[in-house]
Amino acid sequence: MSGLRPVTIITGASAGIGAALARVFVRNGHVLALVARREDRLHALADEIAASGRW
Ligand SMILES: NC(=O)c1ccc[n+]([C@@H]2O[C@H](COP(=O)([O-])OP(=O)(O)OC[C@H]3O[C@@H](n4cnc5c(N)ncnc54)[C@H](OP(=O)(O)O)[C@@H]3O)[C@@H](O)[C@H]2O)c1
């Protein structure tokens, strides 16, 4: 397991509670896999997280 990082999967990450949890988890050092149907919103959140330097 050395060198591997656990990944936290967040469903419903495109809005509401899921998006809020994504921001909290990434602030706490988690690597995220974001899941929802609206790809544009997922990309916007992923871009926001990447711009924060916390991914
Ligand atoms: N907000 C509250 O205060 C509160 C309180 C108690 C309970 N809840 C419950 O908690 C849940 C989330 O609330 P929320 O306020 O975060 O809602 P929301 O803002 O409407 O977000 C719902 C999320 O679920 C995804 N989703 C919706 N239908 C889906 C489907 N059929 N398949 C896959 N993904 C689906 C949406 O993504 P896509 O549409 O992009 O797939 C979105 O990311 C809801 O069930 C709500 O009733 C909320």
The ligand as a Tripos MOL2 file, in Angstrom:
@<TRIPOS>MOLECULE
LIG
   48    52     1     0     0
SMALL
NO_CHARGES

@<TRIPOS>ATOM
      1 N1        -30.1610   20.7670    1.6480 N.am      1 LIG1
      2 C1        -30.7030   20.3560    2.8180 C.2       1 LIG1
      3 O1        -30.7840   21.1390    3.7930 O.2       1 LIG1
      4 C2        -31.1910   18.9480    2.9930 C.ar      1 LIG1
      5 C3        -31.6890   18.5420    4.2330 C.ar      1 LIG1
      6 C4        -32.0840   17.2170    4.4090 C.ar      1 LIG1
      7 C5        -32.0240   16.3210    3.3430 C.ar      1 LIG1
      8 N2        -31.5660   16.7340    2.1300 N.ar      1 LIG1
      9 C6        -31.4790   15.7680    1.0550 C.3       1 LIG1
     10 O2        -30.1010   15.5650    0.7040 O.3       1 LIG1
     11 C7        -30.0050   15.3490   -0.7070 C.3       1 LIG1
     12 C8        -29.0790   16.3810   -1.3350 C.3       1 LIG1
     13 O3        -29.5890   17.6830   -1.0490 O.3       1 LIG1
     14 P1        -28.9850   18.9440   -1.7870 P.3       1 LIG1
     15 O4        -29.6070   20.1420   -1.1430 O.co2     1 LIG1
     16 O5        -27.4960   18.8530   -1.8350 O.co2     1 LIG1
     17 O6        -29.6350   18.7530   -3.2530 O.3       1 LIG1
     18 P2        -29.2040   19.3880   -4.6590 P.3       1 LIG1
     19 O7        -28.5490   20.7170   -4.4710 O.co2     1 LIG1
     20 O8        -30.4340   19.2780   -5.5050 O.co2     1 LIG1
     21 O9        -28.0850   18.3620   -5.1780 O.3       1 LIG1
     22 C9        -28.4580   17.0690   -5.5370 C.3       1 LIG1
     23 C10       -27.2460   16.3510   -6.1290 C.3       1 LIG1
     24 O10       -27.6710   15.0510   -6.4360 O.3       1 LIG1
     25 C11       -27.4330   14.7860   -7.8210 C.3       1 LIG1
     26 N3        -28.5740   14.0260   -8.3630 N.ar      1 LIG1
     27 C12       -29.8720   14.3840   -8.3460 C.ar      1 LIG1
     28 N4        -30.6390   13.4430   -8.9260 N.ar      1 LIG1
     29 C13       -29.7730   12.4520   -9.3130 C.ar      1 LIG1
     30 C14       -29.9440   11.2190   -9.9940 C.ar      1 LIG1
     31 N5        -31.1660   10.7970  -10.3750 N.pl3     1 LIG1
     32 N6        -28.8630   10.4600  -10.2290 N.ar      1 LIG1
     33 C15       -27.6270   10.8810   -9.8570 C.ar      1 LIG1
     34 N7        -27.3920   12.0640   -9.2270 N.ar      1 LIG1
     35 C16       -28.4580   12.8190   -8.9510 C.ar      1 LIG1
     36 C17       -27.3370   16.1390   -8.4810 C.3       1 LIG1
     37 O11       -26.4030   16.0580   -9.5500 O.3       1 LIG1
     38 P3        -26.7770   16.0060  -11.1070 P.3       1 LIG1
     39 O12       -28.1790   16.5330  -11.2700 O.co2     1 LIG1
     40 O13       -25.7260   16.8540  -11.7750 O.co2     1 LIG1
     41 O14       -26.6240   14.5590  -11.4290 O.co2     1 LIG1
     42 C18       -26.7470   17.0120   -7.3840 C.3       1 LIG1
     43 O15       -25.3280   16.9660   -7.4020 O.3       1 LIG1
     44 C19       -31.4340   15.4430   -1.2730 C.3       1 LIG1
     45 O16       -31.9420   14.1250   -1.3600 O.3       1 LIG1
     46 C20       -32.1710   16.2520   -0.2260 C.3       1 LIG1
     47 O17       -33.5600   15.9460   -0.2160 O.3       1 LIG1
     48 C21       -31.1230   18.0180    1.9390 C.ar      1 LIG1
@<TRIPOS>BOND
     1     1     2 1
     2     2     3 2
     3     2     4 1
     4     4     5 ar
     5     4    48 ar
     6     5     6 ar
     7     6     7 ar
     8     7     8 ar
     9     8     9 1
    10     8    48 ar
    11     9    10 1
    12     9    46 1
    13    10    11 1
    14    11    12 1
    15    11    44 1
    16    12    13 1
    17    13    14 1
    18    14    15 2
    19    14    16 1
    20    14    17 1
    21    17    18 1
    22    18    19 2
    23    18    20 1
    24    18    21 1
    25    21    22 1
    26    22    23 1
    27    23    24 1
    28    23    42 1
    29    24    25 1
    30    25    26 1
    31    25    36 1
    32    26    27 ar
    33    26    35 ar
    34    27    28 ar
    35    28    29 ar
    36    29    30 ar
    37    29    35 ar
    38    30    31 1
    39    30    32 ar
    40    32    33 ar
    41    33    34 ar
    42    34    35 ar
    43    36    37 1
    44    36    42 1
    45    37    38 1
    46    38    39 2
    47    38    40 1
    48    38    41 1
    49    42    43 1
    50    44    45 1
    51    44    46 1
    52    46    47 1
@<TRIPOS>SUBSTRUCTURE
     1 LIG1         1 GROUP 0 **** ****
